[in-house]
Amino acid sequence: MPTITVHRKDLETLLGIPFDADEFERLLELVKGELDDVDAATGEMRVELNDTNRPDLWCVEGICRQLVAHREGSGKGYDFFAPRTAERQVIVDASVSGVRPYIGACISRGVTVDDTLLTQLIQTQEKVCDVYGRKRRSIAIGIYDASGLKFPLHYKGVSPSEAAFVPLGMDEPLTLSQIAEMHPKGQQYAPIVSRHAQWPLLVDDADTVLSFPPVINSRQVGEVQVGDSELFIEVTGTDLRMVTMVINLLAANMADRGASIDPVEVVFPEETPFGRTVVMPRHLERVQAVTLPAFRRVLGEDVSVEELVKALTAYGYQARTAASGVEVTVPPYRDDILHPVDVIEDFAISRGYDAFAAELPAEFTVGGLLPLEKYSDRVREQMVGLGFQEVLSNILVGREELTDHMELHGAKLVSVSNVMTASYSVLRNAVLPSLLKMEQQSGRAFYPHALFEVGEVAIPQADAPMGSETRVQLAALLAHAEANFSELTAKLEMLFFYLNTEYRLEGVDHASYIPGRAGRIVVGRESVGIIGELSPEVLENWGITVPAVAFEIDLNALSAA
Amino acid sequence: MTLPDPESLVSSLHPLEVAVIQALVKAREATDAELAEAAQMDPARRDMACGWLAEKSIIECAHESVAHTVSLTETGQRYASGGTPEARIIGALTAGRELTMASLSEALEMEQSEAGTAVGALKKAAVITSGKGGALEMVPGADLAQFERVGALIAQVASEGTVDQATLPEEQQQALDGLHRKRGKSKGVFRVDEHRTRTYVLSRLGSEVAALLKDRAQIEEIGQLTSRILADGSWKGKAFRRYNINLKPPRVAVGRKHPYRAYLDQIKAKMVAMGFQQMTSPLVQNEFWNNDALFMPQFHPARDIHDAYFVADPKHSKPVEEPFFSNVAKVHADGGDTGSTGWNYKFREMQSRRLVLRSQGTADSAHKLSEGPDIPGKYFSIARCFRYDQVDATHAPDFFQVEGIVLGEQINFRTLLGMLKMFAHEMAKADQVKFVPAYFPFTEPSVEMHAKHPKLGWIELGGAGLFRPEVTGPMGISEPVIAWGLGLDRMAMVALNIHDIRDLFSSDLDLIRTTRGGV
């Protein structure tokens, strides 16, 4: 979720009214935003935007655009989205087709860059490229001082070892390969294109390099500075619709600050969904019809067409009456309307959630627990009655807790590939190690210790759909100076008595237990668990200094037995 | 204050108390030491019994004296055998040795700080001065009396072991005060200990009690009732010793539910009471059920929000069940027949089959949609979830999410709000709620509920929305479905008086035993 920094003065200019923190906080609901932090001294504040499909809202201009539309009752009209002819061109060479095929551009004139604008430009560029553009993979933005550029520009693929220019942050010309290798931005972003033989380059008609998209701008023209007033804005990417929408939102942002926007024509080597030549900014021509029954079904009440048109217009749409409801044209700087429900939500937001009367669904349903849950609860109740303290453990644990500590070396486990900390790297396959971990850390708690846990474990299983099975197991541990096998079998006996289940013990050699003092718990013909005195090796591995006896029972198996 | 009547006091006396009273009857008055001797008990028991009796006003402290005894510290004992640093410096200089401040500690084998302090004291008393080149020199005719007195006092205490401070002559007491204070506790030469001696007598009430006690002595008291006494009837005609019922009992280990599990049990019971059936799904999921079925596009930044743990081996699940796989792939690509445009990209099967540790409880809801749920129907799950987060006070390695769905023809935005209000009332005893627009990839409209908790004030209680048709359609559900999730951890932590989320899963038995819970 993007969080942006906004300046109070900038906000007041764009909103056209004095700032009031409480009022602003309330208004932010319209853009699914939250005010995190207001620094009264500097006027800086942080705003968190929750809608990951609305990059147009990840900047102060976009937030204000939405709020002003709400106040004025309709969105601001922009003349530059209508079809126009452009004086300037970008010519796309076929060599970028398989690499990064799309580019869009426009020119902003008449607004001089100051410190605030520069910070906001950089912030918008970063948020849009990082989050919406997936760290520049699908969207990268470049902004330049337009005054020295010689049009038409050329967007083409070049040999990375031959083409060279001075990138931002360097003093010497470097080839694209060298940039990929040495420049921090090259190391970070060149992998997006480096598997191709030719890499993208944007040059002007005099062969001056503007940038190596999506990696780095040239130092000569690719660094916007305070005082610049004619900006060339370009966006490259993998999807023409996304590229166009980002140009649209950047153009709208500049226009909101008073700039006039000059279109730029992009000439593609072949047909695109928008034609071979595309003038940007341009409408995305997204029209969505929504019927009155659809509104009714989602909202639970009838809404008049008049109210719909009014509220949707106040949310920035062009809305009109249509055959069986309304039809909206989505603003060209948004492309998040996939389905009529998206428009319906915007209507609800525009009208205000408070305007909907809450009511309970009248349909009657019967609640209930899953059979295994009921069985587990019964087992837990018995264990509490038998004097055990229930515990609750994390189930993402360290590998050695399940293996070496238990003298079960090399056991197969569900393990994580992107480990953050070794102590949270595998899912437990048994509950007992969780109890031993507690015993290890509780030597100072007064004795005796009688612990149990009923909890989930993951057992690797090659033929299971997810490669493992989740099961529910019960483990119990007795630890004190005189803990022994017979004390625990007495408890086990009573547990099974009240679970109304016949069982028997069959001697077993198990590495965690003392030989001759462990047994399988067998119900019918199925082994459902194990009980025994923990071996001194295991106790030593855990650093436990009192004798301990334990059992572990698979409740999936036991409840089915 | 009205005194309790002697009769009832007598009946509740502890044997130790009786012994002290009897000793005082004989001796009229006695010091602590004499009492311990006469009543034949160790000082701890004697103090306990005297404390009880004094509290009941049976005995009184007639006289209390404080004595100070002087003994040598370790430093003092060292000085007793080797001489004080001052004396040794005087001795060495008198013997004609050449010493400077710098060479002093090595030459006389004393600590630097000790040497420094001693030279300072000697200079201040005008016993020595620094001459040429820093050489220390005796001042002719200096008065050495105060240093000799200290030496003598050390020698005396050393030979006698302890000395009553009051018996020392005044000038020695002064020397003692100086050394006792000047050098602090750790490095002092002498230790002065305070001894209090109390002399006890019986009060008037005590005398009455003692008289009654004497009468009672004729009757045998029973301590522990036993089977034998019951069988032979020997208890008849005898009194039972009265217990002090206010003694603090020892702690015992009990069988008990874990406080957080008990809290979750209550949530479970609430959900069932509101007509919800439980649902579940495995800890390990493929991305299909964790994300794709929830219409989160495979490229979408929302998948960064749900940064998950990926499974190492195997990396992929078996092929996803049909028709769900094809339906979901199609709805991502072009919306299928849901009326959506879809995300317009190429859906990748192997990413869909990538195994992850369940990162959101909504995965359980996705499974339930595919399993032919009851319509109308309500479902909930308390699902263990995992996020790729650094573990700290607000992030546990795994945690529970309480989530669910409600299906039916009557489901819409207004019934969604109604249900959330019911949750606020049932789960947080909150009747004031606020609904705020929210964003979740799988619901539209989406809402976040803030509720006014009686203790916590306004809290974010949960998020909810109507499942997008792109979520329900591919699962064969045509009715509207509410998806909801509740954030209960904060309330649980308040109920359990816990401030670190990791303590909900603590491995500290003491903490669990002392966490009282109560919801």
Interface residues (C-beta under 8 A of the other chain):
Chain A: M1 E29 L30 K32 N50 D51 T52 N53 V131 Y132 R134 S138 R241 R297 V298 L299 G300 E301 L338 H339 P340 V341 D342 I344 E345 A348 I349 Y353 D354 F356 A357 A358 E359 L360 P361 A362 E363 F364 T365 V366 G367 G368 L369 L370 E373 D377 R380 M383 V384 G385 L386 G387 F388 Q389 E390 V391 L392 S393 N394 I395 L396 V414 S415 V416 S417 N418 M420 T421 Y424 L427 S434 K437 M438 E439 Q440 Q441 S442 R444 A445 F446 Y447 P448 H449 A450 L451 E453 E456 A458 A462 P465 M466 G467 S468 E469 T470
Chain B: R251 A253 V254 G255 R256 K257 H258 Y260 R261 D265 K268 M271 V272 A273 M274 G275 F276 Q277 Q278 M279 T280 P282 L283 V284 Q285 N286 F299 H300 P301 A302 D304 I305 Y309 F310 V311 A312 D313 P314 K315 H316 S317 K318 G335 T338 G339 S340 T341 G342 W343 N344 L355 L357 D374 P376 G377 K378 R384 F386 Y388 D389 Q390 V391 A396 P397 D398 V406 G408 E409 Q410 I411 N412 F413 R414 T415 L417 G418 M419 L420 K421 M422 F435 V436 P437 A438 Y439 P441 E444 P445 S446 V447 L466 R468 P469 E470 P480 L504 F505 S507 D508 L509 D510 I512 R513
